[in-house]
């Protein structure tokens, strides 16, 4: 898949409430939960989210500092709550970078620290 094709899939899933695939979450993200929680705590971030794409399907997970996590559409909805008015703008900036990471065989991982 090309970078542009992946961008289009991510755009549909993240900005246009497209479907995400639970099986992709199970196969690629579920096994990373403990490592992501560790990274979150080590980096002293408030939450971390990961997006992946495989064979035209998208999945994501969002983990809060408390350890609570959300999968796929629930993760997207939680990120919308966390980013309120900046969700769309942030993702328009991030999706091209995510697509480049994914086309290179990497996961798109983003840790976020909230200014207090």
Residue, then its C-alpha position, 0 to 999 in steps of 0.5 A: x500500500x502507498x503512503x497516500x492510500x494509507x493516509x486515505x484509510x486513516x482519514x476515513x477511520x479517524x476523521x470520518x468515523x470509519x470502522x476499525x477492525x477489532x481483529x487487527x487490534x488483537x493481532x498487532x496492538x493487544x500484545x503491546x499493552x504492557x510495554x505501552x503502559x511502561x513507556x507511558x509511566x517512564x515518559x511521565x505522559x498523560x496518555x498514549x495512543x497507537x494507530x496501525x494499518x494492515x491490508x486496508x484495515x485500521x485499528x487503534x488503542x489509547x491508554x490513559x496514565x491510570x492504565x485504563x485503555x480504549x480500543x478502536x472506535x472507543x479510543x477515537x471517541x476518547x481522543x476526541x474528548x481529550x482534544x476537544x476543539x483541536x482533534x481534527x486539526x491535530x489529526x490532519x497534521x499527524x495523519x501524513x506522519x502516521x502514514x509514513x511510519x506505517x508504510x515503513x513497517x512501524x506503528x504510529x505511536x504518540x505519547x501526550x503530556x498535558x500542560x497543567 
